[in-house]
Amino acid sequence: MPGYGWVLRTRPKIKIGYKCRRLLIYFVFAKTINIGEDNVKHIVSVDVNENNVIVKVLDKSIHLRDSK
C-alpha cells in the first residue's frame, strides 16, 4: 500500500508479565517504500524486539543489543 504511511501489519500480540504484574501489548507496523524515488541509495532497516535490536545495512545484519 504505497503512499499510506505506517499500517498495522498483524493483530497485536498480548503477553502477561506475571512477575511484574503487567499486561504487555506488542504492535507490528509496516511501511512500503519505493527505493527508486528521491535518489535513494541505501536503506537501513531496524528490527526492535522485546529483548534485542537488529539493524540491517547493505545486506549485513548488526546485532546491537541483547537483554538476556
C-alpha positions in Angstrom: 0.0 0.0 0.0 2.4 2.7 -1.1 1.5 6.3 0.0 -0.4 5.3 3.1 2.4 5.6 5.7 2.6 3.1 8.5 0.0 0.4 8.8 -0.7 -2.2 11.4 0.7 -5.4 9.9 -0.8 -8.1 12.1 -3.0 -8.4 15.1 -1.4 -7.2 18.3 0.3 -9.9 20.5 -0.8 -9.9 24.1 1.6 -11.2 26.8 1.0 -11.3 30.6 4.1 -10.4 32.8 3.2 -12.3 36.0 6.4 -11.3 37.9 6.0 -7.6 37.2 2.2 -7.8 37.3 1.6 -6.1 33.9 0.0 -6.7 30.6 2.2 -6.2 27.5 0.8 -5.5 24.1 3.0 -5.7 21.0 2.1 -4.0 17.8 3.8 -4.6 14.4 3.8 -1.8 11.9 5.0 -1.9 8.3 5.6 0.8 5.7 6.0 0.2 1.9 8.6 2.4 0.2 9.8 2.8 -3.3 13.6 2.9 -3.5 13.6 4.4 -7.0 12.2 7.8 -5.7 14.3 10.8 -4.5 17.6 9.2 -5.5 17.6 6.8 -2.6 20.9 4.9 -2.5 20.8 2.9 0.8 18.1 1.7 3.1 18.6 0.9 6.8 16.1 -1.5 8.3 15.7 -1.7 12.1 14.0 -4.6 13.9 13.2 -3.9 17.5 12.0 -6.9 19.6 11.4 -7.3 23.3 14.9 -8.4 24.0 17.1 -7.3 21.1 17.7 -4.8 18.3 19.0 -5.7 14.9 20.0 -3.2 12.2 20.4 -4.3 8.6 22.6 -2.1 6.3 23.8 -3.1 2.8 22.7 -6.8 3.3 24.7 -7.1 6.6 22.9 -7.6 9.9 24.3 -6.0 13.0 23.0 -7.3 16.4 23.1 -4.2 18.7 21.6 -5.3 22.0 20.6 -8.5 23.7 19.0 -8.1 27.2 19.0 -11.8 28.1 
